[in-house]
Amino acid sequence: MKIGIIICDRYKSCAGGKCFRLMQNREGAFDIYSKDKPLEIAGYTSCGGCQGGNVEYCPEEMKKNGVEVIHLATGLVVGYPPCPRVEYFKKFIEEKYKIPVVIGTHPIPQKYLITHTNLHI
């Protein structure tokens, strides 16, 4: 199965090590995939920065490369501040490109989870 990952532009220098390692081990958000089938990253890019302009176009390129599922990286969920458009990105990609979208890649680090939970936003 071919997977695409879209990360927050604020983290565009991220090399993806945690996402790639957890994908190979089927941990975090990748635990939904069978260990019997190989997974391949066929697309990895940033959202393009706020307002997420690259989200309108990058799924098309990923689809051309055979991507079957797109993950919106954990950094979009726990960034400073968390991206307010994550749910919109998911709906947009699924509607326009007919590709399933999973929110998240690796588990949210505990220190960020505690902080964001305490904010009650």
C-alpha angles and dihedrals in degrees: 000000000000119000133194124204125202115195132192111270090231086069097041091129090061110119091209096238097143093045093047094046093049091046091055091047093043092236132139112011089347093069088092091074124085116250087220094070123063119241123212131189104230097167136025124171145132126261089248095249132286118354089031099242094165090061088072093060113019096072088062091058091045090051090052087055091054100260110168100180132024122209120204101216123246090246089072089057100046104025122125096292106007112246110267091204101060095106091044091051090052094050093043095051094044092048100042101034102024090228119136114243126210118198109224140019111201127020116278108260108252094238091058094042091054093048095047092044090053092053092066092207 
